[in-house]
Amino acid sequence: MFDKENAVIGFIGTGVMGRSMAGHLLKAGYRVLVYNRTKAKAGDLIDAGAVWKDSVAAAASEAQGVITMVGFPSDVEEVYLGKDGIVAHSRPGSYLIDMTTSSPALAVEIYSKARAKGVYSLDAPVSGGDVGARNAALTIMVGGDREAFEAVEPILKIMGANIILQGGPGAGQHTKMCNQIAIATTMIGVCEAMAYARKAGLDPSRVLQSIGAGAAGSWSLSNLAPRMMGGDFAPGFYVKHFIKDMKIALEAAAEMGLSAPGLTLSKELYDELAAAGENDSGTQALYKLFCG
């Protein structure tokens, strides 16, 4: 279905990550329709050949596949299930791929309503931040039917490097919650370690050379600790979106009867950071709570 000569892909949400992801599809030769609440954020893509659409419905009605990368579960619900949303205006036989980190239960609902219309739906949240999006090296965690996954896998491979079908509808989102839980507590450790290095009078860059190559090594330590040390708190992934993810994970854990004390602590710290005005900073801004 997704051959370069005939495929039309709608891309909804061209923010920090979506812009790069849609750009890779353009460079690969696909015809891409774009919509974003703020048109200016799609300017670079339009200049590169993407076709602007004035609404979600307009993009969905013309596309054989629609990819979304929006902010919150409420945005996902509106974009997919609203009266002017994607499901209502999709063409039978088309493919819907939500790459937003959202609620597993909502992913199941979208899948059910899409299938009732003869439309395929996959939840496919990502990990790797702005760097992974720019480098087409995202980890993509997919939930849905294998037939649909295999049909869109060539598209996903243009944006990511580690792409795994985790199970049925909602499985991608549940896997992303595992990812966010691991990151949440790791970020506390990274920030504490860097604060300790500073207080001990060490050279943080040399500390990172040592501990990053050992058992303490992690993506957050290698990619975010240098930003912390350089005073770079620009968002690769927003604090407000990380809080959203932790809230989803805590709610899902509660539904399953699972205690998550580490995640609870991390959310409390990020809530404190947000209250201090850091909602739109990158997640590495947690360091500020430790060092001021």
C-alpha positions in Angstrom: 0.0 0.0 0.0 2.7 2.5 1.0 4.6 2.6 -2.3 6.3 5.9 -2.9 4.6 6.6 -6.2 1.0 6.4 -4.9 1.0 6.7 -1.1 -0.4 9.8 0.6 0.5 10.1 4.3 -1.2 12.6 6.6 1.0 13.8 9.5 -0.8 15.5 12.4 1.4 17.3 15.0 4.7 18.9 13.8 6.3 19.9 17.1 9.7 19.1 18.4 9.7 15.5 17.3 6.9 15.3 14.7 8.7 17.9 12.5 11.8 15.7 12.1 9.7 12.5 11.7 7.6 14.0 8.9 10.7 15.3 7.4 12.2 11.8 7.1 9.1 10.7 5.2 9.4 13.6 2.8 13.1 12.8 2.2 12.2 9.2 1.5 9.9 10.3 -1.3 6.5 10.0 0.2 3.8 12.6 -0.4 3.0 14.1 3.0 0.0 16.1 4.1 0.5 18.1 7.3 -1.7 19.7 9.9 -0.7 21.4 13.2 -2.6 23.7 15.4 0.1 26.3 14.8 0.8 26.5 11.1 4.1 28.2 11.6 5.5 25.1 13.2 5.0 23.3 9.9 6.7 26.0 7.9 10.0 24.1 7.3 8.0 21.0 6.1 5.9 23.0 3.8 9.0 24.6 2.3 10.4 21.1 1.8 7.3 20.0 -0.1 4.7 18.9 2.4 1.1 19.9 1.6 -0.6 22.0 4.3 -4.2 21.0 5.2 -6.5 23.3 7.2 -8.0 20.6 9.4 -7.5 17.0 10.7 -10.5 15.9 8.7 -9.1 17.3 5.5 -5.8 15.4 6.0 -7.5 12.2 7.0 -10.0 12.1 4.1 -7.2 12.3 1.5 -4.6 10.0 3.1 -4.0 6.3 2.9 -2.2 6.5 6.2 -2.3 9.0 9.1 0.4 9.4 11.7 -0.2 11.5 14.8 2.3 13.0 17.2 0.3 15.3 19.5 0.6 16.2 23.2 -1.9 14.7 25.7 -4.5 11.9 25.8 -7.2 14.6 25.6 -5.6 15.7 22.3 -5.4 12.2 21.0 -9.1 11.6 21.9 -10.2 14.8 20.1 -8.0 14.2 17.0 -9.2 10.6 16.6 -12.7 10.4 18.0 -14.1 13.9 17.7 -16.8 14.6 15.1 -14.2 16.2 12.9 -11.6 13.6 13.8 -9.6 11.1 12.0 -11.8 8.0 12.5 -14.9 9.8 11.3 -13.1 11.0 8.1 -10.7 8.1 7.3 -11.0 6.1 4.1 -11.9 2.4 4.5 -8.8 0.3 4.4 -6.5 3.1 5.6 -4.0 2.9 8.4 -3.9 5.0 11.5 -0.7 5.2 13.6 -0.7 7.1 16.9 2.8 7.8 18.0 1.9 10.0 20.9 2.5 8.6 24.4 -1.1 8.2 25.6 -3.5 6.0 27.5 -3.5 2.2 26.8 -7.3 2.2 27.3 -7.7 5.0 24.8 -5.6 3.1 22.3 -8.0 0.1 22.6 -11.0 2.4 22.2 -9.6 4.0 19.0 -8.7 0.5 17.7 -12.3 -0.7 18.3 -13.9 2.3 16.6 -11.5 2.3 13.7 -12.1 -1.4 13.0 -15.9 -0.8 13.0 -15.2 1.5 10.1 -12.9 -0.9 8.3 -9.8 1.1 9.2 -6.6 -0.3 10.8 -5.3 1.3 13.9 -1.9 1.0 15.7 -0.6 2.6 18.9 3.1 3.2 18.3 4.7 5.5 20.9 8.4 6.3 20.6 11.5 6.8 22.8 14.7 8.6 21.9 13.7 12.3 22.2 14.6 15.0 19.8 17.9 13.4 19.1 16.4 10.1 18.1 13.8 11.9 16.0 16.4 13.9 14.1 18.6 10.9 13.5 15.7 8.5 12.5 16.9 6.3 15.4 13.7 6.2 17.5 12.6 3.1 19.4 9.0 2.4 18.3 6.8 0.3 20.5 3.8 -1.0 18.6 0.4 -2.4 19.6 -2.2 -3.8 17.2 -2.8 -6.5 14.6 0.3 -8.1 13.0 -1.2 -7.6 9.5 -1.5 -3.9 10.0 2.0 -3.7 11.6 3.6 -5.5 8.6 1.8 -3.2 6.2 3.2 0.0 7.8 6.6 -1.4 9.0 8.4 0.2 6.0 7.1 3.6 7.1 8.1 3.1 10.7 11.6 2.0 9.6 12.1 5.5 8.0 11.7 7.1 11.4 13.1 4.5 13.8 15.8 1.9 14.3 14.3 -0.4 16.9 10.8 -1.3 16.0 8.9 -4.1 17.8 5.3 -5.3 17.8 4.6 -5.8 21.4 1.1 -7.3 21.2 -2.5 -6.3 20.5 -4.1 -2.9 20.8 -2.8 -0.9 23.8 0.4 -3.0 24.1 2.6 -0.3 22.6 1.3 2.2 25.1 1.9 -0.2 28.0 5.4 -0.8 26.8 6.0 2.9 26.7 4.8 3.1 30.3 7.5 0.6 31.2 10.0 2.9 29.4 8.9 6.0 31.3 8.9 4.3 34.7 12.5 3.2 34.1 13.5 6.8 32.9 11.7 8.5 35.8 13.8 6.9 38.6 16.9 7.0 36.4 16.6 10.7 36.1 16.6 11.1 39.9 19.9 9.1 40.1 21.5 11.1 37.2 20.7 14.4 38.8 21.8 13.3 42.3 25.1 12.0 40.8 25.8 15.2 39.0 24.9 17.3 42.0 27.3 15.1 44.1 30.1 15.6 41.6 29.6 19.3 41.7 29.6 19.5 45.5 32.7 17.3 45.7 34.6 19.7 43.4 35.0 17.2 40.6 35.1 17.9 36.9 31.7 16.6 35.8 32.9 15.8 32.2 35.6 13.6 33.6 33.1 12.0 36.0 30.9 11.2 33.1 33.7 9.6 31.1 34.2 7.2 34.0 30.7 6.3 35.1 29.1 6.5 31.7 31.3 3.6 30.5 30.5 1.4 33.6 27.5 -0.1 35.2 25.9 3.3 35.8 25.7 4.0 32.0 22.4 4.9 30.6 20.9 7.0 27.7 19.9 9.7 30.2 23.4 9.9 31.7 25.1 10.0 28.3 22.7 12.4 26.6 21.1 14.6 29.3 23.8 14.9 32.0 26.1 16.9 29.6 23.2 19.2 28.9 22.6 19.7 32.6 26.3 20.5 33.1 26.3 23.0 30.3 23.2 24.8 31.6 21.2 23.6 28.6 17.6 23.0 29.7 15.9 23.4 26.3 13.3 20.7 25.7 14.1 17.5 23.8 11.2 16.3 25.8 9.0 18.7 27.8 8.6 18.5 31.6 4.9 18.9 31.2 4.7 15.9 28.8 6.8 13.7 31.1 4.4 14.5 34.0 1.6 13.5 31.7 3.3 10.2 31.0 3.9 9.5 34.7 0.3 10.3 35.5 -0.8 7.7 32.9 1.6 5.1 34.2 0.5 5.7 37.8 -3.2 5.4 36.8 -2.5 2.2 34.9 -0.5 0.7 37.7 -3.2 1.5 40.2 -5.8 -0.3 37.9 -3.5 -3.4 37.9 -2.9 -3.2 41.7 0.8 -2.5 41.3 2.7 -0.3 43.7 5.1 2.2 42.1 7.0 4.1 44.8 9.9 5.2 42.6 7.5 6.5 40.0 5.5 8.3 42.6 8.6 10.1 44.0 9.7 11.1 40.5 6.3 12.6 39.7 6.3 14.5 43.0 9.7 16.0 42.1 8.6 16.9 38.6 5.4 18.4 39.9 7.6 20.6 42.1 9.7 21.6 39.1 6.7 22.5 37.1 5.3 24.6 39.9 8.6 26.5 39.8 7.9 27.5 36.2 9.7 24.8 34.3 6.8 23.1 32.5 8.2 23.9 29.1 11.8 23.0 30.0 13.4 19.7 29.1 13.3 16.9 31.5 17.0 17.5 32.4 15.8 20.6 34.3 15.2 18.3 37.2 18.8 19.0 38.0 17.8 22.5 39.1 16.0 21.1 42.2 19.2 19.5 43.3 21.6 22.4 42.6 19.4 25.5 42.4 
